[in-house]
Amino acid sequence: MTNQAEESTQHLDGVAHAIAGNPRLWRTLLFAHTPDTSGDCHACFGVRWPCGTRTLAERAEEIHAAS
């Protein structure tokens, strides 16, 4: 049986694989989801950086680079 953290990682990886073939998408996400001066995500308004979207886009970039 997998725990919740493992399931979350597997889900993130699955979505990252799905968008890895679309560099325009994950590059746009990387561009938009940057830290502001208070350490929050610029695009997510009040969410600490790195946000989940930034993490997803970084993982998609890694997958793209490895292929």
Secondary structure, DSSP 8 states (H G I E B T S, - for coil): ---HHHHHHHHHHHHHHHHHT-HHHHHHHHHHS-B-TTSBBTTTSS-BSS-HHHHHHHHHHHHHHH-
